[in-house]
Each structure stands twice: as structure tokens, then as C-alpha cells.
């Protein structure tokens, strides 16, 4: 598809997202569009859907880091400090998820109250 306005575009995609509100049961359908450089003859809709889902799993992690851990407000900007802190944040989120705790923010508050709890979460006590 060469008439799209992006330099490396190969195809445009229309996605219909279906969402169910867990509290009310109300179903909403949202139509979104995407552009990809992957040629249509070399990718299937299933492969494109998997790539899009994978992208959103990464975005979900960034959302937790930005909103819950306030990463965007960090003043660490030089050297290896930003990467090291991102690693610690990812470790924290991963440990909480491995413990099958659903509320990241609540788990952070709970573990912050007692210095032994994070070690127990990691199985180090």
C-alpha cells in the first residue's frame, strides 16, 4: 500500500477492541487503526494480532512504572543510574507479580512498612 502517509508503510490495519466492564457488565467496542511496515503477503492477521498484544504488554509495564512508581518524575538522568533504577523497578514489579499479588500499589505500600517483607517476598528470609 504505497498511498499511506508514512515513509515505510506497507499496510494499514483496522482493529475492533471489545471491552467488558467487570463491575457493570457493559460491553464497549472501540475501533482503532494501525500502520505497519510488514508486507501483507508475509504476515497473517494472527501474527499482527500477536505483535499488537505484545506491544501492549510492554506498554502496561511502562504504565505501572510511570504511574505507580512515578518514574517520569525521576531526576536521575546521567550515567547508568536511569537504567539501574529501571532494572530495580522491573524487579520489584516482577517479584510482586510472581507472588500473585494483584494490586501493585497496595503491595508496595504494604512492603514499605516493614523492611523484612520484601525479603520474604523474594524468599530470602
Protein Blocks (a to p, Z undefined) as FASTA:
>chain_A
ZZbcbfkbcbdcddddddddfklopacddddddddfbdfklccfklmmmmmmmmmmmmmm
mmmmmmmnommmpcbfghjllmmmmmmmmmmmmmmmmnopablmlmmmmmmmpmklmmmm
nopZZ
